[in-house]
């Protein structure tokens, strides 16, 4: 009577084939990306705003377009948005941020700087990537204003219908 085959290895042996043992998965460790001055750079985007962000170890000073964070983003909500990546990663007050941002309004610019800070943090210290990714800070918020279509008053609004 034939013997019973339960695994793929037994099947390979019965067929006379040499079965290689499964190889261990190769884990690639990410290397920190820093320039000659010890800074990490990233580009953040939100709506029509684009932010270029450099971070380096420091006292936690944030400069946006040459102004302190409190002067450029006067609303506390926008300041809180900029602080989120640092609070999630547990690095409050450890990095100085220099950002230049163009386009969009203040809310879009704050979101762009937040995205740039998050990307630069994970480039500076790859161990922070998990926390930032889980919080959704490394994903670009791709919502943009819909373009106006011809024959319409706005993107979707039609002109008032007139029967006569």
Buried (B, 14 or more C-beta within 10 A) or exposed (E): EEEEEEEEEEEBEEEEEEEEEEEEEEEEEEEEBBEEEEBBBBBBBBBBBBBBBBBBEEEBEBBBBEEEBEEBBEEEEBBEBBBBBBEBBEBEEBBBBBBBBEBBEBBBBBBBBBBBBBBBBBBBBBEBBEBBEEBEBBEEBEEEEEEEEEEEEEEEEEEEEEEE
